Amino acid sequence: MKTPRVAPATDTPPQDEAASAPPRPRGLRHNTRWLMVFLCFLGMTVNYVDRATISISLPYMTDDLHIGPEWQGVILSMFFVTYALGQLPSGALIDRYGEKKMFAIGGLIWSLVTVATGFVRGIGSLLVARLALGAGEAPAYPSCAKSVSRWFPVRERALANSVWDNGARAGTAVAAPVVTALIAWQGWRMAFWVTGGVALLWVALWLKAYREPSAAGGISAEERAYVAAGGARLEEAPAEDAGNTAPEGPTVRWRDLFRYRTVWGMMIGFFCLNYVIYFFITWFPSYLVDARGFDLLKLGFYGALPGLVAIGGSLLGGWTSDTLLRRGWSVTRARKTCLVCGMLFSSVIAFAVLVPSAMWALTLLSVSYASLAFSAASVASLPADVAPTPRHVASLGGIQNFASNLAGVLGSTTTGLLLGFFNHSFVAPLVLSGALCVVGALTYGLVIKRVEPLRISAA
């Protein structure tokens, strides 16, 4: 078989309908799409609270479970092994069975595993729990990307993606004070029991409130016309309900997606971005305690600041990308401008090693996290922007997220090894993170040529 090639295109948005969309309908009943993305935001918030609980609890678990420093990086990285590998089948399953069903199944798994982590008695059981947690959380990201692709027109897509993607920042920010308070109150085991219980409540809410855009009563006729004309990747039903009807558009096998330069650019760029983000999720609490001398009270208060600042960065990134589109920029120019600029600014994380003041270091780290979040809104939009058909959006999201979460595996372990080699100094890990930010900017700027639906040329 010949390698698929991207068809030539002009410098215009890939969805021409976006320019001629009907006026945005007013009123709550015509804005169901924002309720759906808010449910995704809540899911991602709970998702990140549950995964951050281990990072905050780990310094206080070491004595009870006899965890040496050589095991801490391994424990943190085990989550990302199954989380990264789980992205590939999760994306394909979401495209087949729908985001509502798969997000609920994943949420049920990760909530029960989080509760079970509060009962672990040693390193072995903790490693098993981390592996299971990664598998359960894998459907979250591609489910949210799929939901936005179906519910939102192109010119609202980046802002909508920034809303649910901010669940990562909100969850990380909320976890710092909440988990530290639970630990101070009843110990680290209680922290896992409470956060896992909250996840179960979210699953019930998701199943009750989330609706498909094509379901009866799920969307008004005016809102449906607005999102459809604006380029929403809307299909009538998940693939499992499609019967014998052949899908519209080009036939693209899942494995053929890996043959595109654009897909590899998405993978490499997101790898670099997430390598740095996962420093904040895994090693950042230890950095504040070990390198900057923060006690439990300071960790709970100041540890939330980068995540809170990043929420604003994410919303600004989504608003900027969508505003550029409304002003006539092509999808390529709008997305790549936000991607490259955000990644370049995030490299200031490396300069945190040069400042003696903990507050200046925290400021630089907050700017870096906010810049990463600024780019992430456009990253989350790429699967819907380049998918050849609506039935490839979650698959592309899973592929992109698979590569990005290899950074979780390598980043957690690499940071631990560098700390051991350089006598617990965070200089090398932070400089490496800054360098990868620059690599990510170059990848989005040079490897991805155009942001447009992938097409297969005639054989």
Buried (B, 14 or more C-beta within 10 A) or exposed (E): EEEBBBEEBEEBBBBEBBBEBEEBBEEEEBBBBBEBBBBBBBBBBBBBBBBBBBBBBBBBBBEEBEBEEEBBBBBBBBBBBBBBBBBBBBBBBBBBBBBBBBBBBBBBBBBBBBBBBBEBEEBEBBBBBBBBBBBBBBBBBBBBBBBBBBBBBBBBBBBBBBBBBBBBBBBBBBBBBBBBBBBEEEBBBBBBBBBBEBBBEBBEBBBEEBBBBBEEEBBBEBBBBBBBBBBBBBBEEBBEBBEEEEBEBBEBEBEBBEBBBBBBBBBBBBBBBBBBBBBBBBBBBBBBBBBBEBEBEBBBEBBBBBBBBBBBBBBBBBBBBBBBBEEEBBBBBBBBBBBBBBBBBBBBBBBBBEEEEBEEBBBBBBBBBBBBBBBBBBBBBBBBBBBBBBBBBBBBBBBBBBBBBBBBBBBBBBBBBBBEEEEEBBBBBBBBBBBBBBBBBBBBBEBBBBBBBBBBEEE
